[in-house]
Amino acid sequence: MRDASKTIGNMIDKASVSIISSVDEDGFPNSKAMLPPRKREGIKHIYFTTNTSSMRVKQYFNNPKACIYFFDKRFFKGIMLKGTMEVLQDGVSKEMIWREGDEMYYPKGVTDPDYCVLKFTAKNGRYYSNFKSENFEVEQKI
């Protein structure tokens, strides 16, 4: 793939659904549909919002290995990124991706203890398009 960061970044930006995966206590993958990411830094760091009390957060605390998937159903393309997920609860991270209207999910506002940020850090990925798949490494720089 010529410009992986640009091609994949565009796909992420246009996605209406994100699939995130974690590993449960028995070592099995668990996947969940989520809203699109709130922020991304290239394709290396991707940020989501979620509830601190969620099952997924507990799984990431126990095992940070993660996978995220985005797809374009119209052109039948997909991108899988593998890496790690951090659970961020500091004020700076929470403010960074907070949006007006989030009170609907987190009634106590940006300081709601049930509001946290998931920061995904990609290590590598696999891109599918035109009946072909291609593995790639994610660069360390943003």
Chimera marker file (.cmm) of the C-alpha trace (Angstrom):
<marker_set name="trace">
<marker id="1" x="0.000" y="0.000" z="0.000" r="1" g="1" b="0" radius="0.5"/>
<marker id="2" x="1.489" y="3.281" z="-1.094" r="1" g="1" b="0" radius="0.5"/>
<marker id="3" x="0.383" y="5.676" z="1.619" r="1" g="1" b="0" radius="0.5"/>
<marker id="4" x="-1.073" y="3.482" z="4.365" r="1" g="1" b="0" radius="0.5"/>
<marker id="5" x="-1.540" y="6.298" z="6.852" r="1" g="1" b="0" radius="0.5"/>
<marker id="6" x="-3.532" y="8.450" z="4.436" r="1" g="1" b="0" radius="0.5"/>
<marker id="7" x="-5.648" y="5.603" z="2.972" r="1" g="1" b="0" radius="0.5"/>
<marker id="8" x="-6.424" y="4.099" z="6.367" r="1" g="1" b="0" radius="0.5"/>
<marker id="9" x="-6.904" y="7.484" z="8.025" r="1" g="1" b="0" radius="0.5"/>
<marker id="10" x="-9.536" y="8.403" z="5.427" r="1" g="1" b="0" radius="0.5"/>
<marker id="11" x="-11.352" y="5.118" z="6.033" r="1" g="1" b="0" radius="0.5"/>
<marker id="12" x="-11.337" y="5.703" z="9.805" r="1" g="1" b="0" radius="0.5"/>
<marker id="13" x="-12.590" y="9.273" z="9.397" r="1" g="1" b="0" radius="0.5"/>
<marker id="14" x="-15.534" y="8.140" z="7.253" r="1" g="1" b="0" radius="0.5"/>
<marker id="15" x="-16.534" y="5.168" z="9.419" r="1" g="1" b="0" radius="0.5"/>
<marker id="16" x="-19.873" y="5.408" z="11.176" r="1" g="1" b="0" radius="0.5"/>
<marker id="17" x="-19.110" y="2.365" z="13.339" r="1" g="1" b="0" radius="0.5"/>
<marker id="18" x="-15.939" y="1.127" z="15.046" r="1" g="1" b="0" radius="0.5"/>
<marker id="19" x="-15.431" y="-2.454" z="16.144" r="1" g="1" b="0" radius="0.5"/>
<marker id="20" x="-13.150" y="-2.795" z="19.162" r="1" g="1" b="0" radius="0.5"/>
<marker id="21" x="-11.924" y="-6.077" z="20.575" r="1" g="1" b="0" radius="0.5"/>
<marker id="22" x="-10.493" y="-7.078" z="23.921" r="1" g="1" b="0" radius="0.5"/>
<marker id="23" x="-9.418" y="-10.344" z="25.541" r="1" g="1" b="0" radius="0.5"/>
<marker id="24" x="-11.519" y="-11.842" z="28.332" r="1" g="1" b="0" radius="0.5"/>
<marker id="25" x="-10.300" y="-13.641" z="31.471" r="1" g="1" b="0" radius="0.5"/>
<marker id="26" x="-10.447" y="-16.996" z="29.623" r="1" g="1" b="0" radius="0.5"/>
<marker id="27" x="-8.257" y="-15.707" z="26.775" r="1" g="1" b="0" radius="0.5"/>
<marker id="28" x="-11.070" y="-15.391" z="24.237" r="1" g="1" b="0" radius="0.5"/>
<marker id="29" x="-11.584" y="-12.345" z="22.001" r="1" g="1" b="0" radius="0.5"/>
<marker id="30" x="-14.586" y="-10.110" z="22.712" r="1" g="1" b="0" radius="0.5"/>
<marker id="31" x="-15.748" y="-7.608" z="20.073" r="1" g="1" b="0" radius="0.5"/>
<marker id="32" x="-18.134" y="-4.705" z="20.335" r="1" g="1" b="0" radius="0.5"/>
<marker id="33" x="-19.514" y="-2.057" z="18.000" r="1" g="1" b="0" radius="0.5"/>
<marker id="34" x="-18.794" y="1.487" z="19.147" r="1" g="1" b="0" radius="0.5"/>
<marker id="35" x="-19.247" y="5.019" z="17.910" r="1" g="1" b="0" radius="0.5"/>
<marker id="36" x="-16.425" y="6.309" z="15.688" r="1" g="1" b="0" radius="0.5"/>
<marker id="37" x="-13.223" y="7.497" z="17.365" r="1" g="1" b="0" radius="0.5"/>
<marker id="38" x="-13.172" y="10.996" z="18.817" r="1" g="1" b="0" radius="0.5"/>
<marker id="39" x="-9.609" y="11.739" z="17.819" r="1" g="1" b="0" radius="0.5"/>
<marker id="40" x="-6.715" y="10.154" z="16.012" r="1" g="1" b="0" radius="0.5"/>
<marker id="41" x="-3.037" y="10.949" z="15.668" r="1" g="1" b="0" radius="0.5"/>
<marker id="42" x="-2.194" y="9.431" z="12.309" r="1" g="1" b="0" radius="0.5"/>
<marker id="43" x="-3.114" y="5.769" z="12.590" r="1" g="1" b="0" radius="0.5"/>
<marker id="44" x="-0.795" y="5.174" z="15.554" r="1" g="1" b="0" radius="0.5"/>
<marker id="45" x="-3.030" y="6.587" z="18.322" r="1" g="1" b="0" radius="0.5"/>
<marker id="46" x="-6.827" y="6.457" z="18.197" r="1" g="1" b="0" radius="0.5"/>
<marker id="47" x="-9.116" y="7.694" z="21.011" r="1" g="1" b="0" radius="0.5"/>
<marker id="48" x="-12.601" y="6.544" z="22.021" r="1" g="1" b="0" radius="0.5"/>
<marker id="49" x="-14.993" y="7.387" z="24.865" r="1" g="1" b="0" radius="0.5"/>
<marker id="50" x="-16.631" y="4.779" z="27.055" r="1" g="1" b="0" radius="0.5"/>
<marker id="51" x="-18.024" y="4.059" z="30.484" r="1" g="1" b="0" radius="0.5"/>
<marker id="52" x="-15.462" y="3.327" z="33.180" r="1" g="1" b="0" radius="0.5"/>
<marker id="53" x="-17.857" y="0.710" z="34.577" r="1" g="1" b="0" radius="0.5"/>
<marker id="54" x="-17.990" y="-1.251" z="31.314" r="1" g="1" b="0" radius="0.5"/>
<marker id="55" x="-16.902" y="-4.851" z="30.926" r="1" g="1" b="0" radius="0.5"/>
<marker id="56" x="-14.464" y="-3.802" z="28.171" r="1" g="1" b="0" radius="0.5"/>
<marker id="57" x="-12.603" y="-1.410" z="30.506" r="1" g="1" b="0" radius="0.5"/>
<marker id="58" x="-12.133" y="-4.203" z="33.052" r="1" g="1" b="0" radius="0.5"/>
<marker id="59" x="-10.771" y="-6.443" z="30.309" r="1" g="1" b="0" radius="0.5"/>
<marker id="60" x="-8.294" y="-3.793" z="29.120" r="1" g="1" b="0" radius="0.5"/>
<marker id="61" x="-7.058" y="-3.289" z="32.684" r="1" g="1" b="0" radius="0.5"/>
<marker id="62" x="-6.392" y="-7.046" z="32.904" r="1" g="1" b="0" radius="0.5"/>
<marker id="63" x="-4.968" y="-7.440" z="29.394" r="1" g="1" b="0" radius="0.5"/>
<marker id="64" x="-4.210" y="-4.393" z="27.223" r="1" g="1" b="0" radius="0.5"/>
<marker id="65" x="-4.011" y="-6.380" z="23.961" r="1" g="1" b="0" radius="0.5"/>
<marker id="66" x="-6.588" y="-4.967" z="21.574" r="1" g="1" b="0" radius="0.5"/>
<marker id="67" x="-7.769" y="-4.895" z="18.013" r="1" g="1" b="0" radius="0.5"/>
<marker id="68" x="-9.885" y="-2.327" z="16.204" r="1" g="1" b="0" radius="0.5"/>
<marker id="69" x="-11.646" y="-2.726" z="12.881" r="1" g="1" b="0" radius="0.5"/>
<marker id="70" x="-13.139" y="-0.284" z="10.413" r="1" g="1" b="0" radius="0.5"/>
<marker id="71" x="-14.913" y="-1.069" z="7.173" r="1" g="1" b="0" radius="0.5"/>
<marker id="72" x="-16.399" y="0.508" z="4.100" r="1" g="1" b="0" radius="0.5"/>
<marker id="73" x="-19.401" y="-1.639" z="3.179" r="1" g="1" b="0" radius="0.5"/>
<marker id="74" x="-19.998" y="0.223" z="-0.067" r="1" g="1" b="0" radius="0.5"/>
<marker id="75" x="-16.588" y="-0.701" z="-1.532" r="1" g="1" b="0" radius="0.5"/>
<marker id="76" x="-16.088" y="-3.830" z="0.612" r="1" g="1" b="0" radius="0.5"/>
<marker id="77" x="-12.834" y="-2.641" z="2.183" r="1" g="1" b="0" radius="0.5"/>
<marker id="78" x="-11.650" y="-3.238" z="5.709" r="1" g="1" b="0" radius="0.5"/>
<marker id="79" x="-8.814" y="-2.310" z="8.014" r="1" g="1" b="0" radius="0.5"/>
<marker id="80" x="-7.761" y="-4.192" z="11.142" r="1" g="1" b="0" radius="0.5"/>
<marker id="81" x="-5.277" y="-2.613" z="13.524" r="1" g="1" b="0" radius="0.5"/>
<marker id="82" x="-3.653" y="-4.623" z="16.326" r="1" g="1" b="0" radius="0.5"/>
<marker id="83" x="-2.031" y="-3.074" z="19.362" r="1" g="1" b="0" radius="0.5"/>
<marker id="84" x="-2.782" y="-2.097" z="22.935" r="1" g="1" b="0" radius="0.5"/>
<marker id="85" x="-5.534" y="-0.141" z="24.661" r="1" g="1" b="0" radius="0.5"/>
<marker id="86" x="-4.949" y="2.162" z="27.640" r="1" g="1" b="0" radius="0.5"/>
<marker id="87" x="-7.731" y="3.359" z="29.912" r="1" g="1" b="0" radius="0.5"/>
<marker id="88" x="-7.171" y="7.076" z="30.617" r="1" g="1" b="0" radius="0.5"/>
<marker id="89" x="-9.014" y="8.760" z="33.476" r="1" g="1" b="0" radius="0.5"/>
<marker id="90" x="-7.023" y="11.977" z="33.877" r="1" g="1" b="0" radius="0.5"/>
<marker id="91" x="-8.699" y="15.327" z="33.374" r="1" g="1" b="0" radius="0.5"/>
<marker id="92" x="-6.540" y="16.389" z="30.416" r="1" g="1" b="0" radius="0.5"/>
<marker id="93" x="-7.407" y="13.278" z="28.398" r="1" g="1" b="0" radius="0.5"/>
<marker id="94" x="-11.089" y="13.509" z="29.275" r="1" g="1" b="0" radius="0.5"/>
<marker id="95" x="-11.261" y="17.211" z="28.315" r="1" g="1" b="0" radius="0.5"/>
<marker id="96" x="-9.380" y="16.503" z="25.060" r="1" g="1" b="0" radius="0.5"/>
<marker id="97" x="-12.184" y="14.430" z="23.538" r="1" g="1" b="0" radius="0.5"/>
<marker id="98" x="-15.243" y="15.716" z="25.423" r="1" g="1" b="0" radius="0.5"/>
<marker id="99" x="-18.021" y="17.041" z="23.164" r="1" g="1" b="0" radius="0.5"/>
<marker id="100" x="-21.137" y="19.044" z="23.794" r="1" g="1" b="0" radius="0.5"/>
<marker id="101" x="-23.978" y="16.591" z="24.295" r="1" g="1" b="0" radius="0.5"/>
<marker id="102" x="-21.852" y="13.966" z="26.061" r="1" g="1" b="0" radius="0.5"/>
<marker id="103" x="-23.881" y="14.702" z="29.193" r="1" g="1" b="0" radius="0.5"/>
<marker id="104" x="-26.455" y="12.353" z="27.688" r="1" g="1" b="0" radius="0.5"/>
<marker id="105" x="-24.041" y="9.474" z="28.387" r="1" g="1" b="0" radius="0.5"/>
<marker id="106" x="-22.138" y="10.988" z="31.316" r="1" g="1" b="0" radius="0.5"/>
<marker id="107" x="-24.642" y="13.073" z="33.334" r="1" g="1" b="0" radius="0.5"/>
<marker id="108" x="-22.029" y="14.446" z="35.749" r="1" g="1" b="0" radius="0.5"/>
<marker id="109" x="-20.097" y="16.037" z="32.892" r="1" g="1" b="0" radius="0.5"/>
<marker id="110" x="-16.442" y="15.758" z="31.991" r="1" g="1" b="0" radius="0.5"/>
<marker id="111" x="-15.553" y="14.881" z="35.600" r="1" g="1" b="0" radius="0.5"/>
<marker id="112" x="-18.075" y="12.011" z="35.714" r="1" g="1" b="0" radius="0.5"/>
<marker id="113" x="-16.246" y="9.043" z="37.278" r="1" g="1" b="0" radius="0.5"/>
<marker id="114" x="-18.062" y="6.749" z="34.814" r="1" g="1" b="0" radius="0.5"/>
<marker id="115" x="-16.490" y="8.577" z="31.847" r="1" g="1" b="0" radius="0.5"/>
<marker id="116" x="-13.073" y="7.546" z="30.569" r="1" g="1" b="0" radius="0.5"/>
<marker id="117" x="-10.961" y="7.615" z="27.424" r="1" g="1" b="0" radius="0.5"/>
<marker id="118" x="-9.693" y="4.566" z="25.584" r="1" g="1" b="0" radius="0.5"/>
<marker id="119" x="-6.360" y="5.238" z="23.855" r="1" g="1" b="0" radius="0.5"/>
<marker id="120" x="-5.474" y="2.645" z="21.248" r="1" g="1" b="0" radius="0.5"/>
<marker id="121" x="-1.843" y="2.385" z="20.118" r="1" g="1" b="0" radius="0.5"/>
<marker id="122" x="-1.417" y="0.474" z="16.861" r="1" g="1" b="0" radius="0.5"/>
<marker id="123" x="1.544" y="-1.828" z="16.233" r="1" g="1" b="0" radius="0.5"/>
<marker id="124" x="0.530" y="-3.391" z="12.916" r="1" g="1" b="0" radius="0.5"/>
<marker id="125" x="-2.444" y="-4.031" z="10.729" r="1" g="1" b="0" radius="0.5"/>
<marker id="126" x="-4.057" y="-5.756" z="7.792" r="1" g="1" b="0" radius="0.5"/>
<marker id="127" x="-5.828" y="-3.978" z="4.943" r="1" g="1" b="0" radius="0.5"/>
<marker id="128" x="-8.382" y="-5.659" z="2.671" r="1" g="1" b="0" radius="0.5"/>
<marker id="129" x="-9.391" y="-4.209" z="-0.692" r="1" g="1" b="0" radius="0.5"/>
<marker id="130" x="-10.031" y="-5.510" z="-4.219" r="1" g="1" b="0" radius="0.5"/>
<marker id="131" x="-10.033" y="-9.161" z="-3.103" r="1" g="1" b="0" radius="0.5"/>
<marker id="132" x="-6.517" y="-8.856" z="-1.622" r="1" g="1" b="0" radius="0.5"/>
<marker id="133" x="-5.165" y="-8.504" z="1.904" r="1" g="1" b="0" radius="0.5"/>
<marker id="134" x="-1.948" y="-6.808" z="2.879" r="1" g="1" b="0" radius="0.5"/>
<marker id="135" x="-0.125" y="-6.770" z="6.227" r="1" g="1" b="0" radius="0.5"/>
<marker id="136" x="1.772" y="-3.661" z="7.333" r="1" g="1" b="0" radius="0.5"/>
<marker id="137" x="3.622" y="-2.239" z="10.324" r="1" g="1" b="0" radius="0.5"/>
<marker id="138" x="2.516" y="1.044" z="11.878" r="1" g="1" b="0" radius="0.5"/>
<marker id="139" x="5.328" y="3.574" z="12.071" r="1" g="1" b="0" radius="0.5"/>
<marker id="140" x="6.432" y="4.817" z="15.464" r="1" g="1" b="0" radius="0.5"/>
<marker id="141" x="6.078" y="8.477" z="14.554" r="1" g="1" b="0" radius="0.5"/>
<marker id="142" x="2.684" y="10.129" z="14.503" r="1" g="1" b="0" radius="0.5"/>
<link id1="1" id2="2" r="1" g="1" b="0" radius="0.2"/>
<link id1="2" id2="3" r="1" g="1" b="0" radius="0.2"/>
<link id1="3" id2="4" r="1" g="1" b="0" radius="0.2"/>
<link id1="4" id2="5" r="1" g="1" b="0" radius="0.2"/>
<link id1="5" id2="6" r="1" g="1" b="0" radius="0.2"/>
<link id1="6" id2="7" r="1" g="1" b="0" radius="0.2"/>
<link id1="7" id2="8" r="1" g="1" b="0" radius="0.2"/>
<link id1="8" id2="9" r="1" g="1" b="0" radius="0.2"/>
<link id1="9" id2="10" r="1" g="1" b="0" radius="0.2"/>
<link id1="10" id2="11" r="1" g="1" b="0" radius="0.2"/>
<link id1="11" id2="12" r="1" g="1" b="0" radius="0.2"/>
<link id1="12" id2="13" r="1" g="1" b="0" radius="0.2"/>
<link id1="13" id2="14" r="1" g="1" b="0" radius="0.2"/>
<link id1="14" id2="15" r="1" g="1" b="0" radius="0.2"/>
<link id1="15" id2="16" r="1" g="1" b="0" radius="0.2"/>
<link id1="16" id2="17" r="1" g="1" b="0" radius="0.2"/>
<link id1="17" id2="18" r="1" g="1" b="0" radius="0.2"/>
<link id1="18" id2="19" r="1" g="1" b="0" radius="0.2"/>
<link id1="19" id2="20" r="1" g="1" b="0" radius="0.2"/>
<link id1="20" id2="21" r="1" g="1" b="0" radius="0.2"/>
<link id1="21" id2="22" r="1" g="1" b="0" radius="0.2"/>
<link id1="22" id2="23" r="1" g="1" b="0" radius="0.2"/>
<link id1="23" id2="24" r="1" g="1" b="0" radius="0.2"/>
<link id1="24" id2="25" r="1" g="1" b="0" radius="0.2"/>
<link id1="25" id2="26" r="1" g="1" b="0" radius="0.2"/>
<link id1="26" id2="27" r="1" g="1" b="0" radius="0.2"/>
<link id1="27" id2="28" r="1" g="1" b="0" radius="0.2"/>
<link id1="28" id2="29" r="1" g="1" b="0" radius="0.2"/>
<link id1="29" id2="30" r="1" g="1" b="0" radius="0.2"/>
<link id1="30" id2="31" r="1" g="1" b="0" radius="0.2"/>
<link id1="31" id2="32" r="1" g="1" b="0" radius="0.2"/>
<link id1="32" id2="33" r="1" g="1" b="0" radius="0.2"/>
<link id1="33" id2="34" r="1" g="1" b="0" radius="0.2"/>
<link id1="34" id2="35" r="1" g="1" b="0" radius="0.2"/>
<link id1="35" id2="36" r="1" g="1" b="0" radius="0.2"/>
<link id1="36" id2="37" r="1" g="1" b="0" radius="0.2"/>
<link id1="37" id2="38" r="1" g="1" b="0" radius="0.2"/>
<link id1="38" id2="39" r="1" g="1" b="0" radius="0.2"/>
<link id1="39" id2="40" r="1" g="1" b="0" radius="0.2"/>
<link id1="40" id2="41" r="1" g="1" b="0" radius="0.2"/>
<link id1="41" id2="42" r="1" g="1" b="0" radius="0.2"/>
<link id1="42" id2="43" r="1" g="1" b="0" radius="0.2"/>
<link id1="43" id2="44" r="1" g="1" b="0" radius="0.2"/>
<link id1="44" id2="45" r="1" g="1" b="0" radius="0.2"/>
<link id1="45" id2="46" r="1" g="1" b="0" radius="0.2"/>
<link id1="46" id2="47" r="1" g="1" b="0" radius="0.2"/>
<link id1="47" id2="48" r="1" g="1" b="0" radius="0.2"/>
<link id1="48" id2="49" r="1" g="1" b="0" radius="0.2"/>
<link id1="49" id2="50" r="1" g="1" b="0" radius="0.2"/>
<link id1="50" id2="51" r="1" g="1" b="0" radius="0.2"/>
<link id1="51" id2="52" r="1" g="1" b="0" radius="0.2"/>
<link id1="52" id2="53" r="1" g="1" b="0" radius="0.2"/>
<link id1="53" id2="54" r="1" g="1" b="0" radius="0.2"/>
<link id1="54" id2="55" r="1" g="1" b="0" radius="0.2"/>
<link id1="55" id2="56" r="1" g="1" b="0" radius="0.2"/>
<link id1="56" id2="57" r="1" g="1" b="0" radius="0.2"/>
<link id1="57" id2="58" r="1" g="1" b="0" radius="0.2"/>
<link id1="58" id2="59" r="1" g="1" b="0" radius="0.2"/>
<link id1="59" id2="60" r="1" g="1" b="0" radius="0.2"/>
<link id1="60" id2="61" r="1" g="1" b="0" radius="0.2"/>
<link id1="61" id2="62" r="1" g="1" b="0" radius="0.2"/>
<link id1="62" id2="63" r="1" g="1" b="0" radius="0.2"/>
<link id1="63" id2="64" r="1" g="1" b="0" radius="0.2"/>
<link id1="64" id2="65" r="1" g="1" b="0" radius="0.2"/>
<link id1="65" id2="66" r="1" g="1" b="0" radius="0.2"/>
<link id1="66" id2="67" r="1" g="1" b="0" radius="0.2"/>
<link id1="67" id2="68" r="1" g="1" b="0" radius="0.2"/>
<link id1="68" id2="69" r="1" g="1" b="0" radius="0.2"/>
<link id1="69" id2="70" r="1" g="1" b="0" radius="0.2"/>
<link id1="70" id2="71" r="1" g="1" b="0" radius="0.2"/>
<link id1="71" id2="72" r="1" g="1" b="0" radius="0.2"/>
<link id1="72" id2="73" r="1" g="1" b="0" radius="0.2"/>
<link id1="73" id2="74" r="1" g="1" b="0" radius="0.2"/>
<link id1="74" id2="75" r="1" g="1" b="0" radius="0.2"/>
<link id1="75" id2="76" r="1" g="1" b="0" radius="0.2"/>
<link id1="76" id2="77" r="1" g="1" b="0" radius="0.2"/>
<link id1="77" id2="78" r="1" g="1" b="0" radius="0.2"/>
<link id1="78" id2="79" r="1" g="1" b="0" radius="0.2"/>
<link id1="79" id2="80" r="1" g="1" b="0" radius="0.2"/>
<link id1="80" id2="81" r="1" g="1" b="0" radius="0.2"/>
<link id1="81" id2="82" r="1" g="1" b="0" radius="0.2"/>
<link id1="82" id2="83" r="1" g="1" b="0" radius="0.2"/>
<link id1="83" id2="84" r="1" g="1" b="0" radius="0.2"/>
<link id1="84" id2="85" r="1" g="1" b="0" radius="0.2"/>
<link id1="85" id2="86" r="1" g="1" b="0" radius="0.2"/>
<link id1="86" id2="87" r="1" g="1" b="0" radius="0.2"/>
<link id1="87" id2="88" r="1" g="1" b="0" radius="0.2"/>
<link id1="88" id2="89" r="1" g="1" b="0" radius="0.2"/>
<link id1="89" id2="90" r="1" g="1" b="0" radius="0.2"/>
<link id1="90" id2="91" r="1" g="1" b="0" radius="0.2"/>
<link id1="91" id2="92" r="1" g="1" b="0" radius="0.2"/>
<link id1="92" id2="93" r="1" g="1" b="0" radius="0.2"/>
<link id1="93" id2="94" r="1" g="1" b="0" radius="0.2"/>
<link id1="94" id2="95" r="1" g="1" b="0" radius="0.2"/>
<link id1="95" id2="96" r="1" g="1" b="0" radius="0.2"/>
<link id1="96" id2="97" r="1" g="1" b="0" radius="0.2"/>
<link id1="97" id2="98" r="1" g="1" b="0" radius="0.2"/>
<link id1="98" id2="99" r="1" g="1" b="0" radius="0.2"/>
<link id1="99" id2="100" r="1" g="1" b="0" radius="0.2"/>
<link id1="100" id2="101" r="1" g="1" b="0" radius="0.2"/>
<link id1="101" id2="102" r="1" g="1" b="0" radius="0.2"/>
<link id1="102" id2="103" r="1" g="1" b="0" radius="0.2"/>
<link id1="103" id2="104" r="1" g="1" b="0" radius="0.2"/>
<link id1="104" id2="105" r="1" g="1" b="0" radius="0.2"/>
<link id1="105" id2="106" r="1" g="1" b="0" radius="0.2"/>
<link id1="106" id2="107" r="1" g="1" b="0" radius="0.2"/>
<link id1="107" id2="108" r="1" g="1" b="0" radius="0.2"/>
<link id1="108" id2="109" r="1" g="1" b="0" radius="0.2"/>
<link id1="109" id2="110" r="1" g="1" b="0" radius="0.2"/>
<link id1="110" id2="111" r="1" g="1" b="0" radius="0.2"/>
<link id1="111" id2="112" r="1" g="1" b="0" radius="0.2"/>
<link id1="112" id2="113" r="1" g="1" b="0" radius="0.2"/>
<link id1="113" id2="114" r="1" g="1" b="0" radius="0.2"/>
<link id1="114" id2="115" r="1" g="1" b="0" radius="0.2"/>
<link id1="115" id2="116" r="1" g="1" b="0" radius="0.2"/>
<link id1="116" id2="117" r="1" g="1" b="0" radius="0.2"/>
<link id1="117" id2="118" r="1" g="1" b="0" radius="0.2"/>
<link id1="118" id2="119" r="1" g="1" b="0" radius="0.2"/>
<link id1="119" id2="120" r="1" g="1" b="0" radius="0.2"/>
<link id1="120" id2="121" r="1" g="1" b="0" radius="0.2"/>
<link id1="121" id2="122" r="1" g="1" b="0" radius="0.2"/>
<link id1="122" id2="123" r="1" g="1" b="0" radius="0.2"/>
<link id1="123" id2="124" r="1" g="1" b="0" radius="0.2"/>
<link id1="124" id2="125" r="1" g="1" b="0" radius="0.2"/>
<link id1="125" id2="126" r="1" g="1" b="0" radius="0.2"/>
<link id1="126" id2="127" r="1" g="1" b="0" radius="0.2"/>
<link id1="127" id2="128" r="1" g="1" b="0" radius="0.2"/>
<link id1="128" id2="129" r="1" g="1" b="0" radius="0.2"/>
<link id1="129" id2="130" r="1" g="1" b="0" radius="0.2"/>
<link id1="130" id2="131" r="1" g="1" b="0" radius="0.2"/>
<link id1="131" id2="132" r="1" g="1" b="0" radius="0.2"/>
<link id1="132" id2="133" r="1" g="1" b="0" radius="0.2"/>
<link id1="133" id2="134" r="1" g="1" b="0" radius="0.2"/>
<link id1="134" id2="135" r="1" g="1" b="0" radius="0.2"/>
<link id1="135" id2="136" r="1" g="1" b="0" radius="0.2"/>
<link id1="136" id2="137" r="1" g="1" b="0" radius="0.2"/>
<link id1="137" id2="138" r="1" g="1" b="0" radius="0.2"/>
<link id1="138" id2="139" r="1" g="1" b="0" radius="0.2"/>
<link id1="139" id2="140" r="1" g="1" b="0" radius="0.2"/>
<link id1="140" id2="141" r="1" g="1" b="0" radius="0.2"/>
<link id1="141" id2="142" r="1" g="1" b="0" radius="0.2"/>
</marker_set>
